[in-house]
Amino acid sequence: MDLLALFADSHDTVDYKAGDSIFNEQQAGDVMYVVLQGMVELRMQDKLLDLVKPGQIFGELALIDAMQRSATAVAKQNCHLAWLDEDKFLELVHETPRFSLYVMKVLAQRLRKMNTLLYG
Amino acid sequence: MDLLALFADSHDTVDYKAGDSIFNEQQAGDVMYVVLQGMVELRMQDKLLDLVKPGQIFGELALIDAMQRSATAVAKQNCHLAWLDEDKFLELVHETPRFSLYVMKVLAQRLRKMNTLLYG
């Protein structure tokens, strides 16, 4: 799914400089992000979980289950991000089934990765 | 989301006796299941991952990312299950956004559980 195209005209964007913290583990969270430019590191207890590249999402967990952030997100480069709150997220799920499938695939990928880390 | 109601009239059902293996880790998989009656154990390398109860799903990962089964599913009690293949799954994602949200929540829950197992 081409999220760069879907969010190209978004006005809900935010910029971070390399090294900036975007959110921290255990924080409450009510938005998720789409990387438009740059790269974001996801860390859990100082272990690198994932590198999020342009066209990819992060922070979706806190929107889906309304719990605290499971990871820390740090801008690895200067970043230009689109953000979406719960209303926009639900609108996309209702109107763009391919977006739902993409979010499921991201979650599945993270789960497979965890499985490998846990059980080898 | 009330999956029991959604699948009450499904003709695509299958029964397993307590102790039966439904699928095994590393197998290819092209269906997911909704538990209508009974209970299913999900195991990974002989560790108990989850107990799936009536109204809940399992086997969704292999449908989402078309990879092999990440866990073994065993009927813990006599079970009556509805199954859905990729076509039916995609139909539901397109027509029933609440189903998409439910699948995301299940994945999020499994991911949070994994996080806890991995990082405490």
gemmi code that builds the backbone of each chain (N, CA, C; Angstrom):
import gemmi

chains = {
    "A": [
        ("MET", (0.844, -1.208, 0.000), (0.000, 0.000, 0.000), (0.870, 1.246, 0.000)),
        ("ASP", (0.552, 2.195, -0.863), (1.394, 3.378, -1.005), (0.935, 4.479, -0.048)),
        ("LEU", (1.472, 4.436, 1.167), (1.076, 5.427, 2.168), (1.649, 6.804, 1.853)),
        ("LEU", (2.774, 6.839, 1.140), (3.345, 8.144, 0.773), (2.361, 8.922, -0.094)),
        ("ALA", (1.730, 8.213, -1.032), (0.744, 8.868, -1.896), (-0.489, 9.258, -1.079)),
        ("LEU", (-0.938, 8.326, -0.211), (-2.154, 8.569, 0.572), (-2.004, 9.787, 1.483)),
        ("PHE", (-0.774, 10.007, 1.979), (-0.570, 11.098, 2.943), (0.193, 12.286, 2.360)),
        ("ALA", (0.390, 12.277, 1.039), (1.184, 13.332, 0.397), (0.594, 14.723, 0.679)),
        ("ASP", (-0.734, 14.811, 0.743), (-1.371, 16.122, 0.926), (-1.800, 16.390, 2.364)),
        ("SER", (-1.359, 15.538, 3.277), (-1.779, 15.707, 4.666), (-1.257, 17.025, 5.236)),
        ("HIS", (-2.131, 17.723, 5.971), (-1.690, 18.932, 6.658), (-1.274, 18.634, 8.088)),
        ("ASP", (-1.591, 17.405, 8.529), (-1.248, 17.021, 9.903), (0.148, 16.414, 9.905)),
        ("THR", (1.149, 17.279, 9.829), (2.523, 16.776, 9.786), (3.339, 17.413, 10.901)),
        ("VAL", (4.466, 16.798, 11.183), (5.333, 17.286, 12.244), (6.774, 16.908, 11.861)),
        ("ASP", (7.714, 17.743, 12.261), (9.119, 17.483, 11.940), (9.925, 17.235, 13.214)),
        ("TYR", (10.859, 16.340, 13.106), (11.787, 16.082, 14.216), (13.212, 16.112, 13.682)),
        ("LYS", (14.131, 16.555, 14.528), (15.546, 16.537, 14.133), (16.170, 15.216, 14.550)),
        ("ALA", (17.206, 14.817, 13.826), (17.919, 13.572, 14.167), (18.256, 13.569, 15.656)),
        ("GLY", (17.899, 12.478, 16.327), (18.195, 12.360, 17.755), (17.027, 12.726, 18.652)),
        ("ASP", (16.047, 13.455, 18.108), (14.866, 13.823, 18.904), (14.076, 12.582, 19.321)),
        ("SER", (13.536, 12.628, 20.523), (12.618, 11.585, 20.962), (11.209, 11.942, 20.490)),
        ("ILE", (10.521, 10.987, 19.860), (9.157, 11.231, 19.366), (8.140, 10.785, 20.415)),
        ("PHE", (8.349, 9.601, 20.984), (7.601, 9.215, 22.192), (8.404, 8.185, 22.963)),
        ("ASN", (8.012, 7.992, 24.208), (8.741, 7.077, 25.082), (7.856, 5.939, 25.569)),
        ("GLU", (8.486, 4.774, 25.733), (7.847, 3.596, 26.307), (7.070, 3.999, 27.554)),
        ("GLN", (5.893, 3.401, 27.712), (5.026, 3.611, 28.896), (4.231, 4.907, 28.850)),
        ("GLN", (4.565, 5.804, 27.923), (3.764, 7.025, 27.811), (2.367, 6.687, 27.274)),
        ("ALA", (1.398, 7.527, 27.603), (0.110, 7.431, 26.929), (0.306, 7.915, 25.494)),
        ("GLY", (-0.470, 7.371, 24.572), (-0.308, 7.794, 23.183), (-1.648, 7.846, 22.493)),
        ("ASP", (-1.896, 8.892, 21.726), (-3.180, 8.956, 21.033), (-3.031, 9.292, 19.553)),
        ("VAL", (-1.813, 9.197, 19.038), (-1.634, 9.333, 17.583), (-0.672, 8.259, 17.080)),
        ("MET", (-0.817, 7.926, 15.803), (0.181, 7.104, 15.126), (0.802, 7.950, 14.017)),
        ("TYR", (1.881, 7.465, 13.441), (2.637, 8.256, 12.476), (2.899, 7.491, 11.182)),
        ("VAL", (2.992, 8.239, 10.109), (3.481, 7.728, 8.827), (4.769, 8.495, 8.528)),
        ("VAL", (5.852, 7.778, 8.286), (7.104, 8.453, 7.937), (7.011, 8.931, 6.491)),
        ("LEU", (7.141, 10.240, 6.281), (7.129, 10.800, 4.919), (8.559, 10.985, 4.427)),
        ("GLN", (9.408, 11.450, 5.322), (10.852, 11.557, 5.011), (11.636, 11.219, 6.265)),
        ("GLY", (12.846, 10.653, 6.065), (13.705, 10.346, 7.195), (13.531, 8.919, 7.683)),
        ("MET", (14.049, 8.642, 8.861), (13.974, 7.286, 9.393), (13.841, 7.344, 10.913)),
        ("VAL", (13.050, 6.413, 11.445), (12.763, 6.396, 12.886), (13.183, 5.059, 13.478)),
        ("GLU", (13.825, 5.126, 14.645), (14.217, 3.903, 15.347), (13.202, 3.583, 16.426)),
        ("LEU", (12.757, 2.333, 16.464), (11.910, 1.888, 17.572), (12.770, 1.055, 18.507)),
        ("ARG", (12.776, 1.417, 19.775), (13.592, 0.704, 20.752), (12.729, 0.248, 21.912)),
        ("MET", (13.094, -0.897, 22.451), (12.423, -1.367, 23.647), (13.504, -1.707, 24.657)),
        ("GLN", (13.476, -1.007, 25.777), (14.522, -1.173, 26.790), (15.913, -1.168, 26.145)),
        ("ASP", (16.135, -0.158, 25.317), (17.417, 0.070, 24.662), (17.814, -0.974, 23.621)),
        ("LYS", (16.903, -1.930, 23.348), (17.196, -2.846, 22.239), (16.485, -2.342, 20.992)),
        ("LEU", (17.190, -2.385, 19.858), (16.593, -1.928, 18.603), (15.547, -2.926, 18.138)),
        ("LEU", (14.310, -2.455, 17.976), (13.219, -3.324, 17.521), (13.042, -3.236, 16.018)),
        ("ASP", (13.113, -2.013, 15.497), (12.760, -1.819, 14.100), (13.266, -0.463, 13.615)),
        ("LEU", (13.521, -0.381, 12.311), (13.807, 0.896, 11.652), (12.625, 1.196, 10.745)),
        ("VAL", (12.017, 2.341, 10.926), (10.820, 2.674, 10.156), (11.204, 3.664, 9.064)),
        ("LYS", (10.905, 3.289, 7.831), (11.351, 4.061, 6.661), (10.191, 4.825, 6.017)),
        ("PRO", (10.480, 5.716, 5.077), (9.408, 6.458, 4.406), (8.349, 5.512, 3.830)),
        ("GLY", (7.094, 5.858, 4.071), (5.981, 5.032, 3.591), (5.538, 4.002, 4.614)),
        ("GLN", (6.254, 3.932, 5.750), (5.883, 2.962, 6.782), (5.308, 3.679, 8.015)),
        ("ILE", (4.631, 2.887, 8.853), (3.961, 3.464, 10.028), (4.636, 3.054, 11.328)),
        ("PHE", (4.386, 3.811, 12.380), (4.734, 3.377, 13.735), (3.775, 4.061, 14.713)),
        ("GLY", (3.737, 3.501, 15.934), (2.864, 4.070, 16.960), (1.427, 3.593, 16.849)),
        ("GLU", (1.181, 2.597, 15.983), (-0.196, 2.156, 15.732), (-0.787, 1.381, 16.915)),
        ("LEU", (0.079, 0.728, 17.693), (-0.436, -0.114, 18.790), (-1.285, 0.676, 19.779)),
        ("ALA", (-0.779, 1.835, 20.184), (-1.480, 2.627, 21.202), (-2.855, 3.087, 20.689)),
        ("LEU", (-2.987, 3.239, 19.370), (-4.292, 3.612, 18.804), (-5.251, 2.433, 18.769)),
        ("ILE", (-4.687, 1.254, 18.521), (-5.542, 0.073, 18.353), (-6.100, -0.402, 19.691)),
        ("ASP", (-5.256, -0.421, 20.716), (-5.752, -0.962, 21.984), (-5.786, 0.066, 23.116)),
        ("ALA", (-5.518, 1.330, 22.785), (-5.663, 2.419, 23.767), (-4.816, 2.191, 25.021)),
        ("MET", (-3.715, 1.454, 24.855), (-2.811, 1.286, 25.992), (-1.567, 2.148, 25.778)),
        ("GLN", (-0.661, 2.079, 26.740), (0.521, 2.935, 26.670), (1.484, 2.500, 25.547)),
        ("ARG", (2.400, 3.350, 25.204), (3.397, 3.049, 24.184), (4.214, 1.823, 24.587)),
        ("SER", (4.386, 0.891, 23.661), (5.149, -0.320, 23.971), (6.623, -0.131, 23.651)),
        ("ALA", (6.958, 0.942, 22.943), (8.348, 1.162, 22.535), (8.660, 2.654, 22.572)),
        ("THR", (9.938, 2.955, 22.453), (10.404, 4.334, 22.361), (10.725, 4.612, 20.893)),
        ("ALA", (10.309, 5.770, 20.395), (10.579, 6.137, 19.001), (11.515, 7.341, 18.977)),
        ("VAL", (12.621, 7.205, 18.254), (13.623, 8.271, 18.160), (13.898, 8.554, 16.685)),
        ("ALA", (13.969, 9.819, 16.328), (14.313, 10.183, 14.947), (15.778, 9.827, 14.703)),
        ("LYS", (16.013, 8.951, 13.737), (17.396, 8.561, 13.435), (18.019, 9.563, 12.462)),
        ("GLN", (17.144, 10.185, 11.679), (17.553, 11.274, 10.781), (16.540, 12.400, 10.971)),
        ("ASN", (16.780, 13.545, 10.366), (15.733, 14.566, 10.340), (14.495, 13.938, 9.702)),
        ("CYS", (13.337, 14.118, 10.316), (12.139, 13.397, 9.883), (10.986, 14.328, 9.611)),
        ("HIS", (10.227, 13.980, 8.598), (8.969, 14.649, 8.301), (7.891, 13.570, 8.394)),
        ("LEU", (6.972, 13.739, 9.355), (5.986, 12.691, 9.647), (4.567, 13.226, 9.476)),
        ("ALA", (3.670, 12.361, 9.006), (2.240, 12.660, 9.093), (1.720, 11.951, 10.333)),
        ("TRP", (0.820, 12.592, 11.046), (0.248, 11.916, 12.210), (-1.252, 11.761, 12.028)),
        ("LEU", (-1.813, 10.713, 12.645), (-3.270, 10.565, 12.609), (-3.780, 10.158, 13.977)),
        ("ASP", (-4.875, 10.776, 14.359), (-5.494, 10.457, 15.644), (-6.524, 9.353, 15.439)),
        ("GLU", (-7.218, 8.984, 16.504), (-8.145, 7.855, 16.440), (-9.255, 8.080, 15.408)),
        ("ASP", (-9.792, 9.295, 15.345), (-10.880, 9.566, 14.392), (-10.432, 9.317, 12.960)),
        ("LYS", (-9.251, 9.837, 12.630), (-8.728, 9.686, 11.266), (-8.404, 8.209, 10.994)),
        ("PHE", (-7.845, 7.544, 12.014), (-7.520, 6.123, 11.891), (-8.798, 5.318, 11.598)),
        ("LEU", (-9.853, 5.561, 12.365), (-11.113, 4.823, 12.170), (-11.730, 5.142, 10.810)),
        ("GLU", (-11.610, 6.401, 10.389), (-12.105, 6.801, 9.068), (-11.389, 5.988, 7.975)),
        ("LEU", (-10.063, 5.853, 8.122), (-9.297, 5.093, 7.132), (-9.687, 3.615, 7.136)),
        ("VAL", (-9.864, 3.050, 8.343), (-10.239, 1.643, 8.438), (-11.593, 1.423, 7.762)),
        ("HIS", (-12.495, 2.387, 7.918), (-13.828, 2.245, 7.328), (-13.824, 2.467, 5.818)),
        ("GLU", (-12.952, 3.361, 5.351), (-13.051, 3.746, 3.935), (-11.969, 3.142, 3.050)),
        ("THR", (-10.905, 2.644, 3.669), (-9.771, 2.148, 2.879), (-9.343, 0.773, 3.402)),
        ("PRO", (-10.057, -0.276, 2.986), (-9.739, -1.618, 3.495), (-8.264, -1.985, 3.296)),
        ("ARG", (-7.651, -1.464, 2.236), (-6.234, -1.767, 2.014), (-5.360, -1.206, 3.136)),
        ("PHE", (-5.812, -0.117, 3.738), (-5.094, 0.429, 4.882), (-5.182, -0.547, 6.061)),
        ("SER", (-6.376, -1.090, 6.298), (-6.545, -2.085, 7.370), (-5.617, -3.268, 7.142)),
        ("LEU", (-5.597, -3.762, 5.909), (-4.750, -4.922, 5.602), (-3.280, -4.581, 5.827)),
        ("TYR", (-2.895, -3.360, 5.464), (-1.512, -2.941, 5.662), (-1.170, -2.926, 7.161)),
        ("VAL", (-2.063, -2.354, 7.973), (-1.810, -2.302, 9.427), (-1.695, -3.729, 9.983)),
        ("MET", (-2.569, -4.620, 9.516), (-2.492, -6.020, 9.965), (-1.160, -6.643, 9.587)),
        ("LYS", (-0.706, -6.344, 8.386), (0.575, -6.912, 7.929), (1.733, -6.407, 8.788)),
        ("VAL", (1.694, -5.128, 9.141), (2.742, -4.557, 9.993), (2.739, -5.256, 11.359)),
        ("LEU", (1.547, -5.434, 11.922), (1.438, -6.092, 13.230), (1.919, -7.547, 13.125)),
        ("ALA", (1.538, -8.211, 12.027), (1.939, -9.607, 11.833), (3.459, -9.720, 11.750)),
        ("GLN", (4.061, -8.784, 11.029), (5.517, -8.757, 10.861), (6.205, -8.578, 12.220)),
        ("ARG", (5.673, -7.651, 13.030), (6.268, -7.405, 14.357), (6.110, -8.644, 15.234)),
        ("LEU", (4.969, -9.312, 15.098), (4.697, -10.514, 15.886), (5.649, -11.643, 15.481)),
        ("ARG", (5.838, -11.826, 14.185), (6.767, -12.859, 13.701), (8.175, -12.585, 14.216)),
        ("LYS", (8.556, -11.307, 14.189), (9.884, -10.910, 14.636), (10.059, -11.236, 16.127)),
        ("MET", (9.027, -10.908, 16.903), (9.025, -11.200, 18.343), (9.138, -12.708, 18.570)),
        ("ASN", (8.344, -13.473, 17.794), (8.378, -14.934, 17.917), (9.792, -15.451, 17.728)),
        ("THR", (10.468, -14.906, 16.718), (11.830, -15.343, 16.425), (12.762, -14.976, 17.572)),
        ("LEU", (12.595, -13.740, 18.082), (13.447, -13.316, 19.197), (13.211, -14.200, 20.422)),
        ("LEU", (11.940, -14.566, 20.623), (11.571, -15.316, 21.830), (11.932, -16.788, 21.725)),
        ("TYR", (11.600, -17.374, 20.579), (11.684, -18.833, 20.475), (12.704, -19.293, 19.438)),
        ("GLY", (13.358, -18.319, 18.774), (14.439, -18.644, 17.840), (13.976, -19.291, 16.568)),
    ],
    "B": [
        ("MET", (-16.520, -7.077, 19.328), (-17.260, -7.528, 18.132), (-17.822, -8.922, 18.368)),
        ("ASP", (-19.083, -9.128, 18.030), (-19.717, -10.408, 18.320), (-19.543, -11.371, 17.143)),
        ("LEU", (-18.427, -12.105, 17.177), (-18.161, -13.043, 16.089), (-19.086, -14.245, 16.135)),
        ("LEU", (-19.575, -14.592, 17.320), (-20.509, -15.724, 17.423), (-21.762, -15.434, 16.607)),
        ("ALA", (-22.253, -14.190, 16.687), (-23.442, -13.819, 15.907), (-23.104, -13.788, 14.419)),
        ("LEU", (-21.939, -13.211, 14.114), (-21.550, -13.060, 12.700), (-21.401, -14.422, 12.009)),
        ("PHE", (-20.959, -15.432, 12.763), (-20.693, -16.733, 12.148), (-21.725, -17.797, 12.525)),
        ("ALA", (-22.816, -17.357, 13.180), (-23.815, -18.324, 13.661), (-24.375, -19.171, 12.519)),
        ("ASP", (-24.525, -18.567, 11.335), (-25.144, -19.281, 10.218), (-24.117, -19.829, 9.229)),
        ("SER", (-22.850, -19.797, 9.603), (-21.818, -20.253, 8.673), (-21.968, -21.748, 8.380)),
        ("HIS", (-21.807, -22.091, 7.100), (-21.821, -23.508, 6.742), (-20.400, -24.058, 6.690)),
        ("ASP", (-19.448, -23.167, 6.746), (-18.046, -23.598, 6.690), (-17.551, -23.864, 8.105)),
        ("THR", (-17.964, -25.020, 8.646), (-17.575, -25.343, 10.015), (-16.868, -26.696, 10.038)),
        ("VAL", (-16.184, -26.922, 11.125), (-15.450, -28.180, 11.279), (-15.403, -28.503, 12.775)),
        ("ASP", (-15.417, -29.808, 13.089), (-15.389, -30.222, 14.503), (-14.085, -30.958, 14.814)),
        ("TYR", (-13.590, -30.733, 16.000), (-12.415, -31.475, 16.480), (-12.721, -32.028, 17.864)),
        ("LYS", (-12.146, -33.180, 18.147), (-12.296, -33.754, 19.484), (-11.173, -33.260, 20.384)),
        ("ALA", (-11.445, -33.224, 21.686), (-10.424, -32.801, 22.652), (-9.129, -33.574, 22.387)),
        ("GLY", (-8.046, -32.853, 22.284), (-6.743, -33.490, 22.066), (-6.315, -33.502, 20.609)),
        ("ASP", (-7.267, -33.290, 19.690), (-6.932, -33.262, 18.253), (-6.023, -32.081, 17.934)),
        ("SER", (-5.087, -32.315, 17.020), (-4.274, -31.225, 16.507), (-5.019, -30.560, 15.350)),
        ("ILE", (-5.118, -29.241, 15.380), (-5.820, -28.507, 14.309), (-4.819, -28.065, 13.242)),
        ("PHE", (-3.700, -27.487, 13.689), (-2.567, -27.293, 12.773), (-1.280, -27.243, 13.577)),
        ("ASN", (-0.178, -27.388, 12.868), (1.128, -27.427, 13.531), (2.041, -26.301, 13.061)),
        ("GLU", (2.854, -25.822, 13.998), (3.890, -24.823, 13.727), (4.641, -25.214, 12.448)),
        ("GLN", (4.959, -24.219, 11.637), (5.750, -24.384, 10.410), (4.945, -24.922, 9.236)),
        ("GLN", (3.712, -25.403, 9.487), (2.893, -25.848, 8.364), (2.448, -24.646, 7.531)),
        ("ALA", (2.179, -24.903, 6.262), (1.517, -23.879, 5.459), (0.073, -23.771, 5.947)),
        ("GLY", (-0.507, -22.587, 5.850), (-1.886, -22.442, 6.318), (-2.646, -21.500, 5.429)),
        ("ASP", (-3.873, -21.851, 5.074), (-4.647, -20.946, 4.220), (-6.050, -20.694, 4.753)),
        ("VAL", (-6.284, -21.048, 6.007), (-7.560, -20.678, 6.632), (-7.311, -20.172, 8.053)),
        ("MET", (-8.226, -19.339, 8.520), (-8.243, -18.975, 9.937), (-9.554, -19.494, 10.531)),
        ("TYR", (-9.658, -19.470, 11.841), (-10.806, -20.070, 12.516), (-11.451, -19.121, 13.513)),
        ("VAL", (-12.756, -19.302, 13.682), (-13.502, -18.668, 14.766), (-14.008, -19.801, 15.655)),
        ("VAL", (-13.715, -19.744, 16.950), (-14.215, -20.777, 17.855), (-15.698, -20.511, 18.121)),
        ("LEU", (-16.550, -21.484, 17.776), (-17.991, -21.356, 18.042), (-18.348, -22.058, 19.357)),
        ("GLN", (-17.730, -23.202, 19.569), (-17.881, -23.915, 20.854), (-16.556, -24.569, 21.192)),
        ("GLY", (-16.283, -24.711, 22.498), (-15.068, -25.384, 22.934), (-13.941, -24.405, 23.181)),
        ("MET", (-12.734, -24.950, 23.292), (-11.578, -24.101, 23.584), (-10.352, -24.671, 22.887)),
        ("VAL", (-9.510, -23.786, 22.399), (-8.325, -24.200, 21.632), (-7.072, -23.651, 22.302)),
        ("GLU", (-6.054, -24.489, 22.389), (-4.774, -24.066, 22.948), (-3.812, -23.713, 21.833)),
        ("LEU", (-3.165, -22.560, 21.943), (-2.092, -22.222, 21.001), (-0.765, -22.416, 21.721)),
        ("ARG", (0.112, -23.192, 21.108), (1.401, -23.477, 21.727), (2.521, -23.138, 20.763)),
        ("MET", (3.626, -22.693, 21.327), (4.812, -22.462, 20.518), (5.962, -23.187, 21.197)),
        ("GLN", (6.511, -24.142, 20.483), (7.570, -24.978, 21.055), (7.188, -25.441, 22.464)),
        ("ASP", (5.993, -25.994, 22.546), (5.468, -26.576, 23.790), (5.195, -25.586, 24.908)),
        ("LYS", (5.361, -24.277, 24.616), (4.936, -23.300, 25.628), (3.536, -22.809, 25.281)),
        ("LEU", (2.701, -22.702, 26.299), (1.330, -22.237, 26.082), (1.346, -20.740, 25.767)),
        ("LEU", (0.821, -20.390, 24.595), (0.765, -18.977, 24.184), (-0.562, -18.349, 24.554)),
        ("ASP", (-1.632, -19.118, 24.310), (-2.966, -18.521, 24.447), (-4.029, -19.608, 24.516)),
        ("LEU", (-5.126, -19.280, 25.174), (-6.331, -20.121, 25.146), (-7.381, -19.360, 24.363)),
        ("VAL", (-7.909, -19.980, 23.324), (-8.876, -19.285, 22.476), (-10.280, -19.788, 22.806)),
        ("LYS", (-11.149, -18.865, 23.145), (-12.489, -19.205, 23.644), (-13.557, -18.910, 22.607)),
        ("PRO", (-14.787, -19.367, 22.833), (-15.872, -19.088, 21.878), (-15.984, -17.589, 21.580)),
        ("GLY", (-16.095, -17.286, 20.284), (-16.199, -15.896, 19.855), (-14.846, -15.291, 19.521)),
        ("GLN", (-13.771, -16.071, 19.728), (-12.433, -15.552, 19.431), (-11.835, -16.276, 18.216)),
        ("ILE", (-10.793, -15.669, 17.652), (-10.187, -16.212, 16.426), (-8.791, -16.774, 16.688)),
        ("PHE", (-8.332, -17.628, 15.787), (-6.924, -18.028, 15.759), (-6.564, -18.424, 14.332)),
        ("GLY", (-5.257, -18.478, 14.067), (-4.800, -18.856, 12.727), (-4.798, -17.696, 11.752)),
        ("GLU", (-5.028, -16.475, 12.266), (-5.162, -15.316, 11.368), (-3.833, -14.882, 10.760)),
        ("LEU", (-2.730, -15.165, 11.459), (-1.417, -14.695, 10.968), (-1.096, -15.238, 9.574)),
        ("ALA", (-1.313, -16.541, 9.396), (-0.961, -17.168, 8.116), (-1.783, -16.579, 6.971)),
        ("LEU", (-2.989, -16.100, 7.268), (-3.813, -15.459, 6.228), (-3.324, -14.054, 5.906)),
        ("ILE", (-2.845, -13.370, 6.945), (-2.457, -11.966, 6.749), (-1.150, -11.855, 5.990)),
        ("ASP", (-0.175, -12.689, 6.329), (1.123, -12.526, 5.671), (1.529, -13.724, 4.810)),
        ("ALA", (0.606, -14.697, 4.637), (0.850, -15.826, 3.739), (2.127, -16.589, 4.089)),
        ("MET", (2.488, -16.549, 5.368), (3.637, -17.357, 5.788), (3.141, -18.579, 6.562)),
        ("GLN", (4.095, -19.400, 7.004), (3.707, -20.633, 7.689), (3.097, -20.357, 9.069)),
        ("ARG", (2.468, -21.348, 9.622), (1.876, -21.245, 10.958), (2.961, -20.915, 11.981)),
        ("SER", (2.696, -19.933, 12.834), (3.683, -19.551, 13.843), (3.484, -20.345, 15.127)),
        ("ALA", (2.353, -21.034, 15.238), (2.064, -21.774, 16.472), (1.340, -23.075, 16.123)),
        ("THR", (1.232, -23.927, 17.122), (0.471, -25.173, 17.011), (-0.872, -24.960, 17.700)),
        ("ALA", (-1.950, -25.431, 17.070), (-3.288, -25.291, 17.667), (-3.833, -26.672, 17.985)),
        ("VAL", (-4.242, -26.863, 19.233), (-4.766, -28.155, 19.685), (-6.118, -27.927, 20.355)),
        ("ALA", (-7.085, -28.781, 20.028), (-8.400, -28.680, 20.680), (-8.250, -29.081, 22.143)),
        ("LYS", (-8.575, -28.161, 23.036), (-8.464, -28.469, 24.462), (-9.738, -29.160, 24.952)),
        ("GLN", (-10.833, -28.846, 24.269), (-12.115, -29.516, 24.506), (-12.658, -29.906, 23.127)),
        ("ASN", (-13.747, -30.662, 23.093), (-14.423, -30.862, 21.812), (-14.780, -29.489, 21.266)),
        ("CYS", (-14.477, -29.274, 19.989), (-14.599, -27.926, 19.425), (-15.462, -27.900, 18.176)),
        ("HIS", (-16.211, -26.829, 18.045), (-16.959, -26.548, 16.824), (-16.436, -25.208, 16.314)),
        ("LEU", (-15.832, -25.236, 15.126), (-15.148, -24.051, 14.609), (-15.729, -23.628, 13.263)),
        ("ALA", (-15.778, -22.334, 13.013), (-16.031, -21.840, 11.658), (-14.666, -21.527, 11.057)),
        ("TRP", (-14.508, -21.819, 9.783), (-13.235, -21.474, 9.148), (-13.493, -20.486, 8.018)),
        ("LEU", (-12.485, -19.653, 7.739), (-12.601, -18.760, 6.581), (-11.292, -18.718, 5.819)),
        ("ASP", (-11.425, -18.760, 4.506), (-10.236, -18.698, 3.649), (-9.945, -17.234, 3.293)),
        ("GLU", (-8.922, -17.038, 2.465), (-8.491, -15.677, 2.161), (-9.601, -14.842, 1.514)),
        ("ASP", (-10.357, -15.442, 0.606), (-11.426, -14.698, -0.072), (-12.463, -14.179, 0.923)),
        ("LYS", (-12.867, -15.049, 1.817), (-13.876, -14.675, 2.821), (-13.290, -13.628, 3.781)),
        ("PHE", (-12.019, -13.833, 4.132), (-11.330, -12.882, 5.020), (-11.304, -11.490, 4.384)),
        ("LEU", (-10.908, -11.426, 3.106), (-10.833, -10.129, 2.413), (-12.216, -9.502, 2.267)),
        ("GLU", (-13.208, -10.340, 2.031), (-14.586, -9.862, 1.935), (-14.995, -9.189, 3.253)),
        ("LEU", (-14.658, -9.846, 4.363), (-15.000, -9.287, 5.678), (-14.262, -7.969, 5.932)),
        ("VAL", (-12.968, -7.939, 5.571), (-12.185, -6.714, 5.777), (-12.801, -5.570, 4.974)),
        ("HIS", (-13.275, -5.881, 3.766), (-13.863, -4.841, 2.915), (-15.248, -4.413, 3.382)),
        ("GLU", (-16.010, -5.354, 3.936), (-17.422, -5.037, 4.215), (-17.719, -4.799, 5.688)),
        ("THR", (-16.808, -5.229, 6.548), (-17.080, -5.140, 7.989), (-15.865, -4.552, 8.704)),
        ("PRO", (-15.746, -3.224, 8.673), (-14.574, -2.586, 9.288), (-14.373, -3.007, 10.751)),
        ("ARG", (-15.483, -3.297, 11.445), (-15.333, -3.724, 12.847), (-14.577, -5.044, 12.946)),
        ("PHE", (-14.711, -5.878, 11.922), (-13.945, -7.121, 11.892), (-12.451, -6.802, 11.778)),
        ("SER", (-12.100, -5.858, 10.900), (-10.694, -5.442, 10.757), (-10.152, -4.951, 12.090)),
        ("LEU", (-10.939, -4.110, 12.761), (-10.491, -3.557, 14.049), (-10.305, -4.679, 15.064)),
        ("TYR", (-11.218, -5.649, 15.030), (-11.103, -6.771, 15.957), (-9.809, -7.556, 15.688)),
        ("VAL", (-9.533, -7.844, 14.421), (-8.308, -8.595, 14.089), (-7.077, -7.801, 14.548)),
        ("MET", (-7.098, -6.488, 14.334), (-5.971, -5.645, 14.787), (-5.808, -5.735, 16.302)),
        ("LYS", (-6.920, -5.721, 17.010), (-6.860, -5.792, 18.478), (-6.266, -7.128, 18.939)),
        ("VAL", (-6.656, -8.208, 18.263), (-6.114, -9.530, 18.614), (-4.602, -9.547, 18.395)),
        ("LEU", (-4.173, -9.019, 17.252), (-2.739, -8.981, 16.954), (-2.007, -8.104, 17.970)),
        ("ALA", (-2.615, -6.971, 18.310), (-2.002, -6.053, 19.268), (-1.839, -6.740, 20.629)),
        ("GLN", (-2.875, -7.467, 21.022), (-2.862, -8.193, 22.291), (-1.737, -9.230, 22.315)),
        ("ARG", (-1.595, -9.965, 21.203), (-0.544, -11.000, 21.128), (0.836, -10.335, 21.176)),
        ("LEU", (0.937, -9.175, 20.517), (2.206, -8.444, 20.478), (2.559, -7.933, 21.876)),
        ("ARG", (1.593, -7.391, 22.575), (1.837, -6.904, 23.952), (2.286, -8.066, 24.837)),
        ("LYS", (1.646, -9.215, 24.658), (1.975, -10.396, 25.462), (3.419, -10.830, 25.193)),
        ("MET", (3.763, -10.845, 23.909), (5.130, -11.190, 23.496), (6.131, -10.208, 24.108)),
        ("ASN", (5.797, -8.920, 24.034), (6.669, -7.879, 24.597), (6.940, -8.165, 26.066)),
        ("THR", (5.877, -8.514, 26.782), (6.018, -8.790, 28.212), (6.902, -10.017, 28.438)),
        ("LEU", (6.668, -11.052, 27.621), (7.486, -12.272, 27.756), (8.951, -11.974, 27.468)),
        ("LEU", (9.170, -11.112, 26.473), (10.542, -10.837, 26.020), (11.274, -9.878, 26.951)),
        ("TYR", (10.568, -8.812, 27.325), (11.264, -7.721, 28.011), (10.766, -7.505, 29.442)),
        ("GLY", (9.764, -8.301, 29.838), (9.282, -8.271, 31.227), (8.462, -7.062, 31.555)),
    ],
}
model = gemmi.Model(1)
for chain_id, residues in chains.items():
    chain = gemmi.Chain(chain_id)
    for i, (resn, *xyz) in enumerate(residues, 1):
        res = gemmi.Residue()
        res.name, res.seqid = resn, gemmi.SeqId(i, " ")
        for name, pos in zip(("N", "CA", "C"), xyz):
            atom = gemmi.Atom()
            atom.name, atom.element = name, gemmi.Element(name[0])
            atom.pos, atom.b_iso = gemmi.Position(*pos), 0.0
            res.add_atom(atom)
        chain.add_residue(res)
    model.add_chain(chain)
structure = gemmi.Structure()
structure.add_model(model)
structure.setup_entities()
